[in-house]
Amino acid sequence: MTLVDLTITNARIVTSRYIVEAGIAIDEQRIATIAKEPHLPKADRSIDAQGMLVMPGLIDSHVHLRDPGYTHKEDFLTGTKAAANGGVTLVMDEPNTNPTTVSLEAFKEKRGLGEAKAVTDFALSVGLNHENIAEIPRFSEAGAISYSIFTTASGDLGVVDDYVAFEALKAVGSVNGTAAVSPMLGDISSRVISDLMESER
């Protein structure tokens, strides 16, 4: 029997259909087999799960890591450490940082920060506005898979015209991307913010 890199024994494995008591063999960072312990291959290293659950890593599709610009709140290191502690192995970061992730330059800068600091996998969401929709193919080539559409303006974020938002969705679809729409009511939001500022709350 071929030697593999790792086995996890005595586990309760969560599958898409049920929980099974078995072990996992992993080789070259891929699951090679799931089997009862006597049928697992020999491994360089073995972990006894002691009856704990073993499951695929979770994906958090909406996080605010605040890096760059607001790292006093959070950054790639602290945010992804917290994610990993909760079983999340992929986070998708929102674009409202400083600078906002609306240009190819900002996207590449932010990606570099993530590559240097993150302890989990990550993806970056590009914030769409009226000016950068035509750049979606270039964002895609640079590695973007997710795009955020805010239906009210906030700085250089926001697609406030319904037809432009529709065109943005088509453009995202053309590169097999995903779009998250934040359907905010601009008039209500701006009036509430104004009222709060006037009352100094």
Secondary structure, DSSP 8 states (H G I E B T S, - for coil): ---EEEEEEEEEEE-SS-EEEEEEEEETTEEEEEE-GGGS--EEEEEE-TT-EE---EEEEEE---TTT-TTT--HHHHHHHHHHTTEEEEEE-S-SSS-S-SHHHHHHHHHHHHHH-SSEEEEEEE-BTTTGGGHHHHHHTT--EEEEESS-BTTBB---HHHHHHHHHHHHHTT-EEEEE---HHHHHHHHHHHHHTT-
